[in-house]
Amino acid sequence: MLTALHRGDQSLLFDLRAALPKEQRKLLQQVMDGAQVGRWPERITDDRRLWGLLSALWKASIRAEGRQDRLIDPNLGAFYAWQAYRTAHGRILAGDLDGALRQVKLFRRNEAIDERIDVEVDNLRAYLSMRPDNRRREDLERAERLLNGAVDGHPQVRRNLALVRERRQTPSNNRESWEDLYVALGLPHGDPRWTERWRELSRRHRDDVLLPEAPEARRVPVILVVCVGDPRGRQ
């Protein structure tokens, strides 16, 4: 029953509530009440063991409301920052770059937020800065500045910084596409399913989609995932 709830499935909620002791029923009710508005008491969000459940319930609530464009205030605390990062990352994978940009713009420096999430967010900002504007200009200077401030102790950021600097030195007409090909496919960087996804797209759009070189052959900055996969924020 708990597994179903972690998936956002509330069909067994009545049975789960009946099986819990009184104090745990009270906690469950507070968790469910908060899911309707996306806000919980601090003592609940401070328990990182609950983050995966809170995230699943929040997503289910947003789907039920049909408000997929709903933004999250990351400055409310560590959980909200983690969830806001996950939302921005997910929007990039879904191709909603404008929505991802709106979400990351809400982040402010906050000592209560895990430093690794700050690194993730700066990396997302740098990635989005590379997207050409309507005059086909890339803000590589900003991307370099963001990555340079986040490079300490993070080898992947160091690699991304080197690639951005190399791109700045490359004439614009000689640059490859700015996008990470895995991400453009809606997959996390390095996901082995890319070949399957490309075959699916080539079949679906046989006349207008060409299969390019393997993503591994493209030297473009990637999206970091330091702690997004673990509700407790651990590497």
N, C-alpha and C positions, 0 to 999 in steps of 0.2 A: 504493500500500500504506500509506503514511503517512497519507494522507487517510482511509482506512478506519479506521485505528487511532485517529485523532483523533475519529472518530464513536463510538468504543467497540467497533468491530467487530474482533475478534481472529482472524477466519477466515484471514487472510493472514499471520498472525504468523510462521509457519514460513518462508515464502518471504522475508519481510522480514529475518528473522534471518540467513538464508543469504546475502542480498545485501549485508550490512553488513561493513565491516572489523572486525577483532578487537576493538579498543577500543570501537567503537560498539555491537558486540554485547554487550559487558560492560555498557555504560551502559543499553542496552535491557532487559537482564535485571534490573538494579537497579530500573528504572522499573516493570517488570511485577511484581516481587516486592513492591514497596511498595504497589502497587494492592490487594493482597489484604488489607492491614491499614490502609491509608490513612495510612501514614507513610513518608517517604523521607529519605535522607541530606540534610543541610543543603546540600551542594554542588549537589544536584539541584533542591531547591525554591528556591534562590537564583537559578537561571536562569529568568527570567520567560518566556523563549521556550518553556519546557516546560509552563507553567501550563495552557494549554488542553488539552494531552495528558493531564496528570495528572488534571485535572478530569474529562475524558471517561472515563478508565479507572476512576476512583474511582466514578463514577456507575454504570458497567457492573457493577462489583463489588458494589455495594449492591443493584442490581436482581437480580443472580444469587443473592444471599444472601436476598432477600426482606425486607431490613431497611430499609425506606423511612423509618423513624422514627429512624434513626441520627443522632446529633448530632456536630458537629465542634468540636473545641477550637480556637477562633480565636487563642488566646494562645500557640500553638506557634511562630508566625512569620508573615511577611507572606503567604505562599501560603495558609496555613490560615485566616487572617482573611478573605482574599478569597473563598475557597471557602465559608466559613461564611456570609458575607454573601449570596453567590449562593444558598445553600441557603435562608436565611431569606426572601429575596425570592421564590424559586421556590415556597416553601410558601404565601406570601401569595397568589400568583397561582393556586395550586391550591386555595385556600379553606381551607387548614390554618392558621388563625390561631393556634391554641394551639401548634402545632409551631413556627411562626415565633417566637412569644414565647419558647418554651423555648430556641431557638437564640440569639436576641439577648441573652438574660440571661447567656450565657456570656462575653460580651465584657467585657474589662477594659481600662483605658487602658494603652497599650503604645507606647513611642516607636518601636519597630521597625515598627509598622504604619503604612501610608500614611494620612496625615491625612484624605484624601478618603474612605477607608473608614469612619473614625470619624464623619464627617459623614453618610454614608449610613446608618450604623447608628442614629445619633441620630434621623435622620428616620424610619426604620422604627419606632423606639420611640415617637416622637411620634404616628405614624399609628395604631399599635396602642393607644396610650393613649386615643384617641378612641372606641374600641369601647365601647359601653355595657355596664356590668356587669349582674348579674341584677336590680338595682334601677333600671336604665335611666340610670345616672349615667355621665357621660363625664369622664375625668380631664384636662380641658382645661388646668388649671393646670400639670400635669406636661408636657403636650405643648408648652405655651408655653415653659416653662423649658428643655426640651431643644433646641428650635429656636433660642431666644435665644442659647444657648451655641455654636451651630454656624453662625450667620448670616454671620459675616465672610467676605467674598469669594465668597459663593454666592447669586446673585440668586434662584434658585428657593427656597432656604430662606427668604429674606427674604419672598418671596410667600406661602409656606406660613405663616410666622409671622403675617403680617397677616391671613390667613384664619382662623387659630385665634383670634386676638384678637377678630376680628369675631364669630366663633361664640360666644365667651365672653359677649359683650355681647347676644347674641340669646336671648330667652326660649326655654327648652327646647322648648316646644310649637310654636314657630315655626321650628325648625331643620329643614333638609333632612336626608336620610340622611347619616350620617358617612362612608360608603364612597365611594371613588373608583370611579365606574362602570366605567371601563376595567378596573381591577383586579378588581372584582367579577365581570367577565366572563372573568377569567383572562388578560387582556392587559396589556402594559405601558402606562403612561399615554400617551395620544396615538396609540395604534396605529390606523392607518386601517382595520383589519379589523373594527372594532367593529360597523359596520352589518351585515356578513355574519354575525357571531356573533349579533347580536340577531335577525336573520331566522331563523337556525337554531333558536334557543331558542323563538321564537314559534311556529314550525312544530311543534317537538317537544312543547311544552307549550301547545298552542293554547287550552286551556280555563282555565289558571290563571296565565299569564304575560302581563302587559300591557307593551307597548313604551313606555317612558317617554321623556321629552325627551332630546335628543342629549346625550351626555356633555359636549360643549363648553359646553353651557348651564349646567352645574352648577359652582358655585364652591366646590369642596372641595379640601383639601390633597392633593397628589399624592405618589407615591413617586418619589424621586429615582433617577436612574441616572447617576452621574457617571463611574464607571469599571468598572462591572460587566460591560460588554460586551467589554472588551479584556483579554485574559489578562495583558498587561504593565502594566495599571493606568494607562494613559494616557488623557487626555481627547481 
